[in-house]
Amino acid sequence: MASNGTIRIDFICVRNAGRSQMAAALAEQIRDERDLDGVVEIHSAGTNPADHIDGTVVGVMEEINIDISDRRPRYVVLDDLKDSHYLITMGCSITEFNPAQFGVESRTWELRDPEGTDPETVREIRDEIETRVEQLFDEIEATANDRTTEKSLSARVQSAVKDALSF
């Protein structure tokens, strides 16, 4: 659940074994690089989680010095999604719930499924996810920068997102 004053991003897919795990790990890295650790809260989950994260996914993330080997696929907790500011699905069919019912910004990223693919394909998926995550953070910061400079970046981002989503 998002802490008071933080922005929550949820990356959701069916298995939570590839795309959503890569997106969450990349978002955590970008969040830390942009000094938004206390501002942006990141989660990933699946509607029918796998037993483990795809080994090829773990390997291609290690290539860019991100270790996700200790992560485990998790179930989506639907009640937590009402606290999300950005709910992002990975392009897989998620029929178990309708993101719009939670009143949050919902986006679908049409990404290939890395399961059973070769490392080069998984690298391409990883790089596309990284680009999309960077663009998401650019958008959050740009919206925040439109606000008065008297507020801290954290306060501007929170205010901008709340205004945009009518909180």
N, C-alpha and C positions, 0 to 999 in steps of 0.2 A: 504494500500500500504506500502511496506517495506521502512523504512527510509534508506537513504544512509548509507551503512556500516553495516546494520543489516541482520541477516539471518531470512527469513520468512518461517514458517511452516504452511501449510494449511491442516486441517483435514476436509475431505469432505464426505458427505453421502447424501442419498435422503432426509430424514426427518429432520435431524439435531436436533433430539430430544433425542438421547441416546448415541451411541458410539462416535460420533464426539465431542459431548459436554463433555463426560467423558475424552476423549483423550486431548482436549484442556485444561481442568481444571487440569488434572494430569501433562501435559507438563508445564503449568504455575508454578505449585508447584515445579517441578523438576528444572525448569529454575531458580527460585528464590533460591532454596537450593544450586545450583551450582554457584550462583552469576553471572548469565548471563543475568540479567534483561535488560541491555542496548544492548545486543548482539543478542538475539533471540526474534523475534516477532511471536506471535501465533494467529491463526485465525481458526474458524470453521464455516461451512455453509452447506447448503443443496440445492439440485436441485429442491426439492418440499417440502419446510419446513412445519412442523407440526404447530399447533396453540400454543403448549406449550411443554416443556420438560416432558418426561415421569416421573410420580410421583415416581415410584420404583427406577428409576435412581437417582433422587434427594435424596431419602432416603438412598441408599447405599453409595452415595458420602458423605452424612452427617456423616455416620458411621466412616469415616476416616478424619473427620473435614474439608471437602471441601464443601462449600455452593455454589450450582449452582442454587438455587431457584429463583434468580432474572434474570437469563439468559433467552433469548428468541431465538427460532430458527430463522435463517436468510437465505436469498437467497445467493447463490454463485454469486459474481460479477466476471464474466469471465475475464474482462480486468485486474483485480487485480492479477489473477493467473500468469500472465507473470512475475510478480515480485517475485513469490514464488521460494524458493530453494528446498523445499521438499513438494510435494503435495501427501497427503496420503489419499486414499479412504479406507473405512471401510469394504469392502467386499460386499457391496450392488451393484446392477446393476445401474451404472450411464451411461446411454446411451446418455444423452443430450450433452455431450462434450467428446472430446478425450484429456486426459491430455497431451499426447505427443505433441499436437499441440502448447503447450505453451513453449516447450523447457526446461522444468524443470524436476528435479528428481521426478519421479512418482512411487509410491509403492501402492500395494493393500494389506491390512491386512484383511485376511479372518476371520472375526469375526461374531459370531452369533448376530442376531438382538435381543435386549432385550425387544422389545415391546411385552407386554402381557405375559411375563414370570415371574416366581416367584423370590423373592428376592435372593435366593441362586444362581440361574442361573445368575442373574445380577451381583452378587458379583464375580462370576467366570469370567465373561466378563470384569468387572472392573479390576480385578487382572491381566488378560492377557494383557489388554491395558496398564496398568502400567508397566509391564515387557517390552513391546515393546517400550514404550516411553523412559524408562531408557536406553534400548539398542540403540535407536536413538541418545540420548544425549551422550552415551559412544562413539558411532561412530563419532559424530561431534567433540568431544573433542580429541579422538585418532588421527583423521586426523589433527587436529590443533596442537597436541603435536609433530607430525612428523616434523613440521616446526621449524625454528630456535627459540631458547628460548629468543632471544633478543626482540622479539615482545611480547606484552601483549597477554593474552589468547583471548581476544576479536579480536584483529588483526589477530592472528593465525587462529582462527576459520573462520573468514571472508575470509582470503586469501585462506585457504584450500578449502572451499566450492566453491569459485569463480574459482579456478584452476580446481577443479574436474568437474565443470559444464561448463568450457570454457567461463567464462564471461570476 
